[in-house]
Amino acid sequence: MSDKPITKIKCSDCGKTATVPFKPTPDKPVYCRNCLSKHRTPRAPPEKRVETKPPSQDTEKQAWSRRRTNWM
């Protein structure tokens, strides 16, 4: 089994009981699975997503120049 704490909650929207894999904080609303999908912002379609490149491996000179320190 997982070591995540399972907590019973009452949905802030519909009032149904549900379980969540975390301990909720009192200052934030907690939703059941159905209501959570209503509150989430929709993801952009795949053709509209911006591809990010993985960070390149810095050479030692580049790393020192970013720190604005004389590397030699």
N, C-alpha and C positions, 0 to 999 in steps of 0.2 A: 504494500500500500504506500501511498504518498504521505509525506509528512506535512502537507498543507493543512491548516486548520479549517475544518468545515463548520460554517456558522449558519444557523437558521435565522432568516430575516423575514420581515414583512415588507412587501414591495411598497415603495413610496407613491406609486401611481394607482395600482389596482387593489392593493391591500392583501393580495394572496401571499401565502407563506412559500418560501423557497429556500434553497441552500446556496451559499456562495463559498468559494475556496479562499476566503480571506476574512480578516476581522474588520468590519466596517467602522468608520469613524462617525461619531454622532453628528458632525457638522455637514456631512454630505449625504445626499439621497442615495438609496440603494434600490435597484430595480430587479424584477424577475427577468427571466430570459426573454419573454415576449415584449415586455415594456422597454427593455434595454435597446432592442433593435429600433424602437421608435425614437429614442433619444440620441442615437449615434448619428454622426454626420456621414453621409454616403461617401464611399471611396470613388475616386476618379476612374473612369473606364481605362482599360489598359492602353488604348491609343493616346490618351491625354496625359498619362503619367510621365513625369520627368525622370529620365534615367540618370542616376548618379554614378560617377566613376569611383572605384575604390581609391583610397589615398595612395599616392605613389611612394615608393621607398626613397626617403631622403638620403642624399649623400651627406657625409659629415660636414662638408662646407655649407650646404644648404641649411642644415640644422643650426649651425653656429650663426649664420647670417640672419636667420629668423630671430635669434635671441639678441641680435645687435651687439655682439661681442666679437672682438678681434679673435679669429679662430687660429691664427698662426702665432 
